[in-house]
Amino acid sequence: MSDRPHLTKFGAAMSDKERETLLLLTRGCDVAEIAETLGITTNYVYSLIRLLKARFDAKTNTGIVVRAVEEGIVGIDGTWRVEP
């Protein structure tokens, strides 16, 4: 998978890794599970989560998910709602 950007309703580009991390957070995965699933380090996952917190103006991982669901970017079922 490439790291080409995907547009969100916020008008900012979201990389494939950010997008995948958001979906995994929505599905209830923790940092270790995300790292294993994506084949990346936990430090990289923490960096991606920091980016997502800034993007969604959230203080917690749950806040990221709530905001993304409220904005119609992801579904509560962990599916992508905005076309890349």
N, C-alpha and C positions, 0 to 999 in steps of 0.2 A: 504494500500500500504506500502511496506517495504522501508527502506532506504538503500537497497542493491545498490552497485555502478553500474553505467553504463559507458562503455568506450566511449570516444569521439575520434575524429581524432587527438586531441591533446595528446592522450595517457594517459590522467589522468581520474580517475574515477569520475563520476558525480552522486551524490545521487539522489534518486527519487524526493526529494523536490526541488533540484536545477533544475532538468530536467523539472518538472512541472512549476516552476517559469519561466524558460526560454520560455517555450511554451506560457504561459499566457502573458509574456512581448511581445512576437512576435505577439500575437493577440490584443495588444493594451491595456491590462488591467493595471490599476494603482495599487499602493501598497495596498490600502484598498480592492480593488476587488480581488487581489491575496490572501490576508489574509482570506477574507470571503470564497472564493472558496476552499482554501486548509484547512480551519478550524484551522488556526494558527494566531499568533499575528502579528501585523504590525512590531514590533521590529524584529521578526524572519524573516520576509520578507526582511527587510532592511539588515539583516545579510547575507541572501542568495544572495541578489543583490550585496553586497560587494564581496562575493566569486566569483560570475559570472564576475564581473568587473575585478577581478584579473586574472581569468581563461582566459578571452578573451582579456585581455590587453585593456580594454575600460574605458573611463572616465564617460560615461553616459549610461543610460538604452538603449537609441537608439543605442549607440555604441556596446553594447552587442548584440543586435539583428542584426545589420549590419554585424558584424564579424561572428556570427553564421550562417547567411545566406550565406555570402561569402565563408565560409569554408564547406558549404554543410551539416551542422549539422541539421538545420531546414529549412523548406521552407518558402517562403514569405507568404504563406497561413496559417502559424502556425502549420504545421505538422512536425513530427519528421522524419528526413531523414537518420539518422545513427541508425542502429539496436542496441538495448541495449545488 
